[in-house]
Structure formats: C-alpha cells, structure tokens
C-alpha cells in the first residue's frame, strides 16, 4: 500500500493564483482531513470529510475549498492565493471513529509571493 | 471545546539523558489522547495513544506516557534518549463520543545533542 500520497511536494504561487493540492489514500479510510502547519502554531484543521460526498469546515477554512467525490481522493483548492497561505499542508486519513490512528501524507510546502 | 497545551516549545538534552515532554489538555468530556512524532521533512506518525484501561502506555521505541485524569495531563517520557529521537512531538486529543476532530498542541521540538 502507498498509504497517503500528496502532490506536489513543493509549489510557488503568485498572489491571486489558484491551485489544487492533491491527496489520495489507498487504505479505504472513510475519514480524511487537511491541516496546515505553521511555525509555533502546531497543526490546524482546514477541512475534513467523514465519507464520500460529505465535507465540513475545520478551524481555519477561509480561502480553501474541498470536495470528496470518491473515498480515495480529497483535493484541497486554493481559490485566490494569499501570502498568509504560505505554509506546509498535510493530508491525513483514518477509519471513521475518533480513536483510530490518523495516517499523514508527506506534505506540500507552499510559498505564495 | 477541547484544547491542548504543550508547555515547552523546545527541549534540548544530551544523549542518554532522560526527557519529559509535557502535555495538558482541557475537555468537558472523556477523551482519547495521542502523541505524534514528526521527523525532519516528514509527515506525522503515531507514537502512542491512550484510549482506556491502563493509564501507562508505551511505544515500541522506549517512550511512555501516563494519563493523569485529575491533573488532565499526558506527559511523554523516555529514560534515555538517542540522537535519532531528535524530532518534533505533538500531543493531540479527541473526545470520546466522536467529534472526529483531532486537536493538536503546538508541538515540542526535542533536540538530542551528543
């Protein structure tokens, strides 16, 4: 199994550009989530999904959209990039209930200039 | 709402010394508690977790954590650290009864020096 994969690994955007960060998992996990990691801030939840067709907002959803058309994929869209969105983004997946381990992808390092 | 406080942002220690990384949580309901580790330029991976039962939980690489309900703490300890333990450690909490939103602390960067 590949686990959780994320593409791209690195990305540089100009302010105002849009892009999609890809996330896929091959463990048939129902629950998927996106976090951003900033120095001294830990991980903050952006959006999450408890199954195909179901998404919800996390702690810091503004400026980001998600969709979940399949169990495997959970892309994160930046609508109009801003320098404040410079961060490392992690996708994670787990079985549906709250005591299960979350499996993290390797991350995407995004810089917005 | 749940919250997690990791009291130390950085902990430098010498190799073979003991270490304790502190974690306190706040929640109005019973919780599940986790420690995740992030090695440089990698994603997070689970180190250990407390779900129920024995309050002392152990990992395969010598770390242990003790759930203390009265002090709302879940401190991580290792009696003798190695250079390879250098990483960032995150404490996390999720409520029993399934909010399904794992809340992370801000992390503690452990640096083990020779």
Interface residues (C-beta under 8 A of the other chain):
Chain A: X4 X31 X33 X35 X40 X41 X42 X43 X44 X45 X48 X50 X58 X90 X92 X96 X97 X98 X99 X101 X102 X104 X105 X106 X107
Chain B: X6 X9 X32 X34 X42 X43 X44 X45 X46 X49 X51 X90 X94 X95 X96 X97 X98 X99 X100 X101 X102 X103 X104 X105 X106 X107
